[in-house]
Amino acid sequence: MSLPKKHLFDLPDGVIYLDGNSLGALPKGAASRAAEVIGREWGQELIRAWNTADWMALPMRVGDRIARLIGAPAGSVATGDTLSIKVYQALDAALKMRPDRRVILSDNGNFPTDLYMAEGLMETIGKGYELRTPAPEDVADAITDEVAVVLLTEVDYRTGRKHDMAAITKRAHDSGAVMIWDLAHSAGALPVNIAGSNAEFAVGCTYKYLNGGPGAPAFIYARPDLVEEISPALAGWMGHDAPFAMERHYRPAMSTERLRVGTPPIVQLSILDAALDIFDEIDMEEIRAASLALSDLFIAEVEARCPGLTLASPRDHASRGSQVSFRFEHGYAAMQALIDHGVIGDFRAPDIMRFGFTPLYLDAGDVRAGVDVLERVIAEELWRDPKYQTKSRVT
Ligand SMILES: *Cc1c(COP(=O)(O)O)cnc(C)c1O
């Protein structure tokens, strides 16, 4: 086993980092790449760097590297903007593919921004669209022939529950609906075969398991045979067939590039590019096996040593992503105490203590040491300290 690859990350001493599902750790090559892009490329080359440093090709070059990790062909993944925007674009394109249907189907465990973006888009379009959000376990049966688009996040951000991508996509297609997968908690965490699923669209972010850093650009996949059917909602010049022809009217690129919008974030893309070097050396199946082993160990240790915490994630491997969540009534304060004692996870309202398992930089020793601290926080009720009760803006 060649994991973990801790030597490829800059992690602070004395910290056990169980939050790579929310913000991946800093890869060692990232800072020097950013320094080079800022100092040499921007500083010395100035605007020439769009050509001399090939900044212009960077968004699609990085897209190709992500494509490999999600089972997509080269050229089918564009990068840029934020995931919220990519959800909006995919949803708009998908709705236009089913003009006679009026229902968007998601689930009530989906990340809020995905649902907010859907509601915002519905309001912009008018035409009486309806968003349905049944419980995740009921979503497959809710796919009827009224549904235009099924918009789901494969791995639930709160509980780590994982949808069956192949089965749900097939149900959607059997009912004539378009399928969009949000891979925010999948890309870089587990093997994804988006082309094999035959889904029309996928979107995701790169600052979680892909370690692209805060504000790293999002990505969007469109099934290659559909690209020419996509009429972009956000018709930006970087999605134009010839941006520098400066034509008066929008003419979309004949590739996934039509889902780009404006000028790409070169510094962030470069950092992401450096972060993706790590994945060149590792197979996603290997990451998945290590993640499940660490998660199983964590569940066993917490259940044995921390009574009062209730598992909120599925036990079954096929139904779980790369995070494990426990419910605890005083979860917010307990998480603050835990972080204060060097074990970083996070909290999601109302009572979820969430722990991400990123086998690139975690091993069994970290898991056991993390549970040692958690056990103390719970057994000695360290969370009762008033300093752990006040909520910060970011939990
Ligand atoms: C993290 C996450 C987001 C975040 O969207 P941003 O636009 O990057 O802030 C959206 N959707 C899901 C499912 C997420 O997990």
The ligand as a MOL file (V3000), in Angstrom:
LIG
                    3D

  0  0  0     0  0            999 V3000
M  V30 BEGIN CTAB
M  V30 COUNTS 15 15 0 0 0
M  V30 BEGIN ATOM
M  V30 1 C -19.5480 22.2230 -1.0860 0
M  V30 2 C -20.7740 22.1430 -1.9100 0
M  V30 3 C -21.2360 23.2470 -2.6410 0
M  V30 4 C -20.5510 24.5770 -2.5410 0
M  V30 5 O -20.8430 25.4040 -3.6460 0
M  V30 6 P -19.8950 26.6580 -3.9290 0
M  V30 7 O -20.5510 27.3670 -5.0390 0
M  V30 8 O -18.5430 26.1040 -4.2550 0
M  V30 9 O -19.8200 27.4710 -2.6840 0
M  V30 10 C -22.3460 23.0750 -3.4500 0
M  V30 11 N -22.9860 21.8920 -3.5200 0
M  V30 12 C -22.5700 20.8110 -2.8280 0
M  V30 13 C -23.3110 19.5260 -2.9440 0
M  V30 14 C -21.4720 20.9190 -1.9790 0
M  V30 15 O -21.0820 19.8710 -1.2580 0
M  V30 END ATOM
M  V30 BEGIN BOND
M  V30 1 1 1 2
M  V30 2 1 2 3
M  V30 3 2 2 14
M  V30 4 1 3 4
M  V30 5 2 3 10
M  V30 6 1 4 5
M  V30 7 1 5 6
M  V30 8 2 6 7
M  V30 9 1 6 8
M  V30 10 1 6 9
M  V30 11 1 10 11
M  V30 12 2 11 12
M  V30 13 1 12 13
M  V30 14 1 12 14
M  V30 15 1 14 15
M  V30 END BOND
M  V30 END CTAB
M  END
